[in-house]
Amino acid sequence: MSTYTAPLADIRFALFDVLKADAHYARLPGGESATRDILDAVLDEAARFTEQVLAPLNARGDEEGCRFDKTTGNVTTPEGFKEAYAQFVSGGWGGLTAPEQYGGQHLPESIGAPLKEMIDSANLSWGTYPLLSHGATEALKQHGEEWQREVFLKPIVDGRWTGTMCLTEPHCGSDLGLLKSKAAPNADGSYAISGTKIFITAGEHDFTENIVHLVLARLPDAPPGTKGISLFIVPKYKTGKDGKMRERNSLACGAIEHKMGIKGSATCVMNFDAAEGWLIGQPNRGLTAMFTMMNTARLAVGLQGLGLIERAYQSSLAYARTRLQMRALSGPKFPDKPADPLIVHPDIRRMLLTQKAFAEGGRVLGYYAATLVDLVERAPDENERKRADELLSFIIPIVKGLLTEAAVECTSHALQIFGGHGYIRETGVEQFARDARITTIYEGTTQIQALDLLGRKILQSQGTGLKHFLEEISAFCQAQAQNAGVIEFIAPLAVATKEWADLTQEIGKRALGNADEVGAAAVDYLFYSGYVALAYFWARSVVAAEGAQQSTEFRQAKWATARFYFARILPRTAMHAAILRASLDSLMAMPDAQFG
Ligand SMILES: Cc1cc2nc3c(=O)[nH]c(=O)nc-3n(C[C@H](O)[C@H](O)[C@H](O)COP(=O)(O)OP(=O)(O)OC[C@H]3O[C@@H](n4cnc5c(N)ncnc54)[C@H](O)[C@@H]3O)c2cc1C
């Protein structure tokens, strides 16, 4: 069964050498407390907790799953999950980046990114419980009234209560405009929330005394579609403005789903039957409040992808070093052994290096996005906050879309490296492949991320975020233009960046003639963008590795992985560019009836 070792050296490299996190924190208000000593201690302790407490529960959680008691409506999580959560709470992890006034430690958001990655590598299912609390914290922090923050935020931050996001209904997934749940005003200023929500992560569990549901519903005279959706706080136990928990609210878990992966995560059908709830933010502006949560939640799911890539890589690397099969085509590499280990074979190396390139490049990409969240929240200058916000909105669908699709690819490579031993349960890798599959679906599918990127974030907003990002890459390329040592990376990066801008214009022009062009291009455009973004972060990584206090071996490995990325992954952009230039007819000409 696979074990997990937190990749602390590479996490530190990404944060401190590539992204210069020390200098970044030093200039943020409240960031002074994020000194290198503190950060190192946080990372070491997060590694200990995830390696020793969470990782050993992962396979068991998958075997055991959650149990639902039809009579009581209670959900029991796999053995050990609840105790691990108690340790998480006593370690203060839930409040790491939350505001001090609500009991948090107020460290910058990007410090939470490596913690999330480590949790997701160790035990993705377990990680879904605190994940949703983080989303609820963000929504309350930014849109809640003061009394709501006082009453609901504190217990969520200190871990006594957890949060959920209740959007999906049986007939309404990607298209939230279809949602039907209702909210009727009560005389005391609260609302009676009614409706059925499905697929609600951590909707019911045995970790905490109360669960705070953030529910999307419609007010009586709400306009149809997405303009008529409001957001409500609906606690499992009614909680008044005095903060006292009262009787059980009229909501219950009706069932839990039996599913392909993340079996330790309770996926619940939640029935609300005139349950007492409180409006958050403005009436009919629920989606605006939800969008605030979505950036953090989508980044968090991107980090789930990253965590799984890292875990799959560690497992398959260990196996490839020890499993002896066949001789290297160029002659035996270990003549004293009956066969050579898998790692000598070129195609095994392709699958290993693909995982390594996505893990390490993806780490920089994910943490980079998290540092933008820091800037949006804390940069002293308004223009800087605005620029960071535009850049963040643009990069989030890339982080979510690319890292989760890469997780599906990389966990499949890991399984393939194990051969038949990967397909059977004993080795643990098939769990990673099953767990990875949901990450491209929830929190907005890959298609929805792609439409968000190309439609909303580029074509409908004059591509401001893309412009900032292209300027940043261009400045980097110019700064490195005289650095002969890295020109092999800078030249193709500059070419790909120019093609990215050209393709965007071409698609934009075609979309003016037919809006279906956007839908036809979106997913290939997302992959194209993701591969170029990773090329940029790989180029930055080799430059940073030159100046870093790292061993020669570490630097050489960075260099070799970057060469692999530029030679064997970045060329995927050529395929996506060709598809992006293909006619719309090749997709749309065939009438629906002729599909068969
Ligand atoms: C394990 C699990 C946990 C979940 N947790 C939560 C949770 O905590 N809270 C919550 O509210 N929801 C949750 N969900 C729901 C999840 O977010 C939805 O399943 C997801 O948004 C997709 O909605 P859907 O399943 O209805 O698919 P649909 O929206 O019906 O989409 C079906 C397919 O069509 C594609 N599609 C739809 N529209 C377009 C388009 N315009 N162009 C191209 N393709 C399109 C989609 O990408 C998808 O591939 C969870 C789901 C699962 C399985």
The ligand as a Gaussian input file, in Angstrom:
#p B3LYP/6-31G(d) Opt

LIG

0 1
 C      -19.097000      13.789000      -5.575000
 C      -19.777000      15.075000      -5.908000
 C      -19.722000      16.136000      -5.019000
 C      -20.393000      17.333000      -5.305000
 N      -20.410000      18.341000      -4.371000
 C      -21.263000      19.391000      -4.571000
 C      -21.515000      20.351000      -3.523000
 O      -20.924000      20.276000      -2.437000
 N      -22.415000      21.343000      -3.753000
 C      -23.084000      21.451000      -4.941000
 O      -23.888000      22.351000      -5.071000
 N      -22.869000      20.577000      -5.953000
 C      -21.987000      19.547000      -5.790000
 N      -21.781000      18.634000      -6.798000
 C      -22.456000      18.826000      -8.069000
 C      -21.500000      19.220000      -9.190000
 O      -21.026000      20.517000      -8.985000
 C      -22.261000      19.029000     -10.511000
 O      -22.362000      17.630000     -10.723000
 C      -21.577000      19.715000     -11.672000
 O      -21.662000      21.111000     -11.530000
 C      -22.189000      19.320000     -13.013000
 O      -23.596000      19.396000     -12.983000
 P      -24.447000      18.138000     -13.486000
 O      -23.906000      16.939000     -12.821000
 O      -25.860000      18.450000     -13.308000
 O      -24.100000      18.016000     -15.029000
 P      -24.810000      18.835000     -16.209000
 O      -24.817000      20.273000     -15.879000
 O      -26.087000      18.177000     -16.546000
 O      -23.778000      18.615000     -17.388000
 C      -23.623000      17.358000     -18.062000
 C      -22.447000      17.484000     -19.024000
 O      -22.756000      18.499000     -19.986000
 C      -21.720000      19.452000     -20.012000
 N      -22.314000      20.762000     -20.331000
 C      -23.337000      21.382000     -19.734000
 N      -23.569000      22.573000     -20.307000
 C      -22.648000      22.710000     -21.297000
 C      -22.344000      23.718000     -22.257000
 N      -23.027000      24.867000     -22.311000
 N      -21.317000      23.500000     -23.124000
 C      -20.604000      22.359000     -23.059000
 N      -20.845000      21.378000     -22.189000
 C      -21.854000      21.548000     -21.312000
 C      -21.090000      19.404000     -18.656000
 O      -19.753000      19.880000     -18.691000
 C      -21.154000      17.913000     -18.363000
 O      -20.067000      17.279000     -18.982000
 C      -21.082000      17.471000      -6.537000
 C      -21.102000      16.397000      -7.448000
 C      -20.488000      15.214000      -7.137000
 C      -20.610000      14.064000      -8.096000

